Amino acid sequence: MRIGLLGGSFNPPHTAHRAISLFAIKRLRLDRVWWLVTPGNPLKDKRTLHDLDERIAAARKLANDPRIQVSCLESVIGTRYTVDTVRYLRRRASTLRFVWIMGADNLAQFHRWQSWLDIASEIPIAVIDRPPQSFRALASPAAQALARYRLPENQARTLTDHRAPAWVFLTGLKLSLSSTGLRNLDGSWI
């Protein structure tokens, strides 16, 4: 089974999360996408973070597809960093083939993530184009450091078959919606 992992605060979850997931299922030939709703992103301000149960409930309502499963795994297993979550999943579910899914905005600051090179060495990564972040993302320290492991986009469907490090940049989905933008708009949810 091929599983895409989409981690995030989902504060709030929005239609771009769903669109990215469905896009990844199609382009990467995934069986499922798991939304890993984090208890708290170490790189973000926790003062604007809604309750985990609230975010989980909103994410489940929005996902509305049997191929998208919403999880609070990090809260259950007590991990704070993506690298620990990925290692946990690879140990506990070694028969599954995982790929990490992130938007181009996350690739742009991936080098700030705890043990980001270890993450790249543990799991293939699919980066989804998110205008206007694309050029900044592809010029980022992480993209430059991992450049030799980048697959051509026409090989995206084989990403889960590649040993990490391996990554692909997927174009074609042009959504600039973000949770931060939604919160800043009027402070409301969904």
N, C-alpha and C positions, 0 to 999 in steps of 0.2 A: 504494500500500500504506500502511496506517495502522499505525504502530508506537507502542506505549506503552513508555516508558523508566522502569524502576524501579531507581533507584540505591540503593546502600547497602553496608554492611559485610558483611551476611549472616553475622554472627558470633554465633550460628550461623544458617543459614537455617532457617525453620520453616514450619509449615502455613499461617500467616497470610499469608506472602509469596505462597504458591501461591493461596490463596483470594482475596487482593486482586487478583492478576493475572487470574484467571478472571472475577472480578467486573468488572474494568475491560474485559476483552475483550467481555463481554456488554453492559455499559451504554454503552460508548463506541464499540461496533462496530469493535473493533480486529482486525487480522489477526494480529498478534503482540505479545508483550511481551518486551522484552529486559531481563534482569536485568543491570545494570552493577555487578559486584562490585568495589568500590573497594579499592585497595591500602591506603588509610588515610584515614579521615575526619578532616579538620583540626579538627573540633569535638569529637572523642572521644579518650579515653585509649587510646593505642596499646599499652600494657602488657598489656591483656587481649585483644588482637587475635591470632587464630590465623593461621597461615600462609595466604597467598593461595591456593596450590594446594589446600590442605585445604578452604578455604571454597568454592572453585569446584567441587571434586569433590562436596562435600555438597550444594551448590545444584543441580547437574545431577541428582543422584540424587533429590532432593526434587521438582524441577520436573515431571518425568514427564508432559509434555504437549508435543506437537510445536509448539504455538503459543507456548511459553515457551522462549526461548533464553538461555542463560547465557553471559556474556562478561566477560573481564578487559580490556576495551577501554582503560580509563584507564591501566592498567599498560603496555599496548602502545604507546599514543600519548604517554605521559608527561604526562598531565594530572593535576592535583591537585584542581581545583575544577570543580564542575558547569558553571559558565558556560563554561569552556574546552571541556569535553566536548560540550556542546550546540552550541557554535559549530562545532566540528570536524565533528560529524555533519551539521549543516545545510549546510556547505560540501561535504562529500564525498558526501552522499546527498541531494542537493537534490530529487530526484523523490519521495522518501518524505515522508509527513506524520507528524510526531512529536507526541507529547503526553507531558509529564512527569507521572509518577504519584507521589504522596506521601501518607502518612498524615496525619491531622489533627495528630498530635504534631509532625510536621515543619513544618507550616504555623505552629504556635505559635512556633517559633523560626526560621522562614525569614528573618526580618530580620537574623539573625546570619550568614547564608551570604554568602560572598564575592560581591559584585556581584549581589545577589538581584534588584534591579530590572531589571538587564540580562537575567537568566534569564527573568523574567516577560515581558520585551519580545521575547525570542527564541522562546519556545515556549509553547503553551497548556498549562495545568496542570489536572490532575484531583486533587482532594483527597478521600481516602477517610476517611469517619467512623471514628474510633477512640476509643471511649469509654474513659476519661472525659475525653478531651482536647478534645472538640468545642466547648464553650463558650469555653474558653481560646483555642483556635485561631481561632475566628471573631471574637474580640475582640483578636487579636494585632495588632501594628503592621503586619505585612505584609497581613493580611486587610483592615484598615482602609484602607491605602494603595491597595489594588487593588480595593476594593469596587465601584467603578463598572464594572469589567470582568467582574464575576461574572455568569455565565449562570444562568438558572433551571435547576433540576435536570432538568426535562422536556426540555431542549435538549441534554443530555449527549451524545447520539449525534452531534451536529453539531460537537462541540468541535474535532475535527481540521480542520474546514473554516473555522474562525475564525482570523483573523490575531491574533497575540499583540500585546498582552496580552489574554488571555481565560482564565477559569478557572471550574470548576464544583465544587461540594461535593456528593459522592455519599453518600447515606444508604442504609441497608438492610442493610449488612454489619456485624455487631456482633461484632468480634473484638478483644480487648484483649491478645492474646498479643504478646510482644516478645522480641527477642534478649537484651536486658538482663535482663529478667525470667527467662528461661531460664538465663542464666549465673549469676544470683544465687541461683537455686533450689538447684542442687547442683553447679554448675561443669561439668556434663557437656554433651555435644553431642546434639542431636536426640533 
